[in-house]
Amino acid sequence: MSSTRAGITYRSGGSGGDLLLLLHGLGATGAVWDRLLPLVERSWAGSWAVPDLRGHGRSLAEPPYGYAAHAADVASLAAEAGAARVTVLGHSFGGVVGAVLAGGWYGVEVARVVAVGVKIEWTPEEEAGARRLASRPPQVFATREEAAERHLRLAGLTGLVDPSSGVAAAGVREVDGGWTPALDPRAFGAVGPPVEEVLRRSVAPLRLAAGSADPMVGLPAMRRVDPDAVVIEGAGHNAHWEAPDAVWSLLSPSAP
């Protein structure tokens, strides 16, 4: 594991100036890419990095937590890695961060962004729910297992990831009095800016995709932004975990 000067922790590998950034969703950690990483290591011709976004996992847990702050963090990672060009594969919240990075404001050349499972439409009630989560203190549990189960719920991975796995363990930490998800609840305060508008500001090519059973986003919403948006059959919200081969194929030179 490495850390940027700003305190963003990440795993990395490969070599060369073409950097692939894998950006996780809100409430998760970089460990959610573990099923896809073997494909990256086997097929990606350049370097790659998998950060824990600010407020998540082992990274710095200090505001601000807006999309722009996260984009600045990963831009700094790219600069410190000496990347000449960046490709982003982002899930959900991480896909929005990738689109912001590709807006041309951070001094980073972004070749393309593939964003999977981005929730485009938010109701006022959903935004209010996110603000309530952001205002709550971190929950402390008596056991590591309970904290891991809470982490998986927050990350939308319940039923997909074993609470005793390394992926779940990456999302918890020990604190005075017990264990807690490795997440600053204030990170949920990033919800609010119109996602569709944010996505449209990407000046790099943007491909949207989602699982056919993803309850958070449908094809009509995606195609308002990306007319060639893709549905991944048989997958839900966490398509990168459920169907890593299909998600990885979106980065193929021959992908639509």
C-alpha positions in Angstrom: 0.0 0.0 0.0 1.1 3.5 -0.8 -0.2 7.0 0.2 -0.2 10.3 -1.6 1.0 13.4 0.2 -2.6 14.3 0.8 -3.2 11.0 2.6 -5.0 9.0 0.0 -4.0 5.3 0.3 -3.8 3.1 -2.7 -2.6 -0.1 -4.3 -0.8 0.0 -7.6 1.0 -2.0 -10.2 2.1 -2.2 -13.8 4.3 0.4 -15.4 4.2 3.1 -18.0 2.6 6.5 -18.4 -1.0 5.3 -19.2 -2.6 5.0 -15.7 -5.8 3.2 -15.1 -7.7 4.4 -12.0 -10.3 2.1 -10.4 -12.6 4.2 -8.3 -15.0 2.6 -5.8 -18.5 3.7 -4.8 -19.7 5.6 -1.8 -19.3 3.5 1.4 -17.0 0.9 -0.2 -13.2 0.7 -0.4 -10.8 -0.2 -3.2 -11.1 -3.8 -2.1 -14.3 -4.1 -4.1 -12.1 -4.3 -7.3 -10.4 -7.5 -6.1 -12.4 -9.8 -8.5 -11.5 -7.5 -11.5 -7.9 -6.9 -10.6 -6.6 -10.2 -12.1 -8.0 -9.0 -15.5 -6.2 -5.7 -15.1 -2.9 -7.3 -14.2 -3.2 -9.7 -17.2 -4.5 -7.2 -19.8 -3.7 -3.6 -19.0 -0.6 -2.4 -20.8 0.2 0.5 -18.5 0.1 1.2 -14.8 -2.9 1.0 -12.5 -3.9 2.3 -9.1 -6.8 1.5 -6.8 -7.3 4.2 -4.1 -9.6 4.3 -1.1 -11.4 7.6 -1.6 -11.2 10.3 1.0 -13.1 9.3 4.1 -13.1 5.6 3.2 -10.9 2.7 4.2 -7.3 3.7 5.1 -7.4 7.1 3.5 -7.6 10.5 5.2 -10.9 11.0 6.9 -11.3 14.8 6.7 -13.7 17.0 4.8 -14.4 18.3 2.2 -16.1 15.3 0.6 -17.6 16.8 -2.5 -17.1 15.4 -6.0 -14.5 18.0 -6.7 -12.5 17.2 -3.6 -12.3 13.5 -4.6 -11.4 14.4 -8.1 -8.6 16.6 -6.8 -7.3 13.8 -4.7 -7.1 11.3 -7.5 -5.6 14.0 -9.8 -2.8 14.4 -7.2 -2.4 10.6 -7.2 -2.0 10.6 -11.0 0.5 13.5 -10.8 2.6 11.9 -8.1 2.6 8.6 -10.1 4.0 10.5 -13.1 1.0 9.5 -15.3 0.9 11.0 -18.8 -2.7 10.0 -19.4 -5.4 8.5 -17.2 -8.3 6.1 -17.9 -11.0 5.8 -15.3 -13.1 2.8 -14.5 -15.5 4.0 -11.7 -18.4 2.4 -9.9 -21.4 4.4 -8.8 -20.1 7.4 -6.9 -16.6 6.7 -8.3 -17.9 7.0 -11.8 -19.2 10.5 -11.0 -15.8 11.4 -9.6 -14.2 10.1 -12.8 -16.4 12.3 -14.9 -15.5 15.4 -12.8 -11.8 14.5 -13.2 -12.4 14.4 -16.9 -13.9 17.9 -16.9 -10.6 19.4 -17.8 -10.0 21.4 -14.5 -7.3 19.3 -12.9 -4.4 19.4 -15.3 -4.8 15.7 -16.0 -5.3 14.3 -19.5 -8.2 11.8 -19.3 -8.4 9.4 -22.2 -11.8 8.0 -21.3 -14.2 7.2 -18.5 -16.2 4.1 -18.0 -18.8 4.5 -15.2 -20.8 1.6 -14.0 -23.9 1.8 -11.9 -24.1 5.6 -11.5 -27.3 6.6 -9.9 -28.5 9.5 -12.1 -31.9 10.3 -10.7 -32.2 11.3 -7.0 -35.5 12.1 -5.2 -35.6 14.8 -2.5 -36.3 12.0 0.0 -33.2 10.1 -1.1 -31.1 13.3 -0.8 -32.5 13.9 2.6 -31.7 10.4 3.6 -28.0 10.9 2.6 -27.9 14.1 4.6 -29.2 12.2 7.6 -26.5 9.6 7.3 -23.9 12.3 7.0 -25.0 13.9 10.3 -24.8 10.7 12.3 -21.8 9.8 14.4 -19.9 6.6 13.4 -21.4 3.4 14.8 -19.2 1.3 17.1 -19.9 -2.4 17.3 -18.7 -4.9 19.9 -17.3 -7.3 17.3 -15.4 -7.1 14.1 -18.0 -9.3 12.4 -20.8 -6.9 13.3 -18.8 -3.9 11.9 -18.0 -5.9 8.7 -21.7 -6.6 8.2 -22.5 -2.9 8.6 -19.8 -2.0 6.2 -21.2 -4.4 3.6 -24.7 -2.9 4.0 -23.3 0.6 3.5 -21.4 -0.5 0.4 -24.4 -2.4 -1.0 -22.5 -5.7 -0.9 -24.7 -7.6 1.5 -25.3 -11.1 0.1 -22.4 -10.7 -2.4 -19.4 -10.6 -0.1 -18.6 -12.9 2.8 -18.4 -10.8 6.1 -15.4 -12.9 7.0 -13.5 -12.1 3.8 -10.6 -9.8 3.3 -12.8 -7.5 1.3 -15.1 -7.0 4.2 -12.1 -6.7 6.6 -10.7 -3.8 4.5 -13.9 -1.8 5.4 -13.5 -1.9 9.2 -11.1 -0.6 11.8 -10.6 -1.0 15.5 -11.5 1.9 17.7 -11.8 2.5 21.5 -14.7 0.4 22.6 -14.9 -1.9 19.6 -15.0 -1.9 15.8 -16.5 0.5 13.3 -16.9 0.7 9.5 -13.9 2.4 8.0 -16.0 5.2 6.7 -16.5 8.8 7.8 -20.3 9.2 7.6 -19.8 12.8 6.6 -18.8 11.4 3.2 -22.5 11.0 2.4 -22.8 14.8 2.4 -21.4 14.8 -1.2 -24.9 13.8 -2.5 -26.8 16.7 -3.9 -25.4 18.2 -7.1 -27.4 17.0 -10.2 -25.6 13.9 -11.4 -26.8 14.1 -15.0 -25.3 17.6 -15.3 -22.0 16.5 -13.7 -21.7 13.6 -16.1 -22.4 15.9 -19.1 -19.4 18.0 -18.1 -16.9 15.3 -18.9 -14.9 16.4 -22.0 -13.4 12.9 -22.3 -15.4 10.1 -23.9 -17.8 8.7 -21.3 -19.4 5.3 -21.4 -22.2 4.5 -19.0 -23.2 1.0 -18.1 -25.3 -0.8 -15.4 -26.5 -4.2 -14.5 -29.8 -5.3 -15.9 -31.0 -5.8 -12.3 -29.6 -2.6 -10.9 -32.4 -0.9 -9.0 -30.6 2.4 -9.0 -30.3 3.2 -12.7 -32.0 2.2 -15.9 -31.1 2.4 -19.6 -33.4 5.5 -20.4 -31.7 7.6 -17.7 -28.2 6.6 -18.9 -29.0 7.2 -22.5 -29.9 10.8 -21.9 -26.2 11.2 -21.2 -24.7 8.4 -23.3 -26.8 7.3 -26.3 -24.7 4.1 -26.4 -25.0 3.2 -22.8 -24.7 -0.5 -22.1 -26.7 -3.0 -20.0 -24.8 -5.9 -18.4 -27.2 -8.8 -18.3 -27.7 -10.7 -15.1 -25.8 -8.2 -12.9 -27.1 -5.9 -10.2 -25.7 -2.6 -8.8 -22.2 -4.1 -8.2 -21.6 -5.4 -11.7 -17.8 -5.0 -11.3 -18.1 -7.7 -8.6 -20.8 -9.8 -10.1 -19.7 -9.7 -13.7 -16.1 -8.6 -13.8 -15.4 -10.0 -17.3 -18.3 -8.0 -18.8 -17.3 -4.8 -17.0 -13.7 -5.2 -18.1 -14.8 -5.8 -21.7 -16.1 -2.2 -21.7 -12.5 -1.0 -21.7 -11.6 -3.1 -24.8 -10.6 -1.1 -27.9 -13.4 -2.8 -29.7 -16.1 -1.9 -27.1 -19.0 0.2 -28.3 
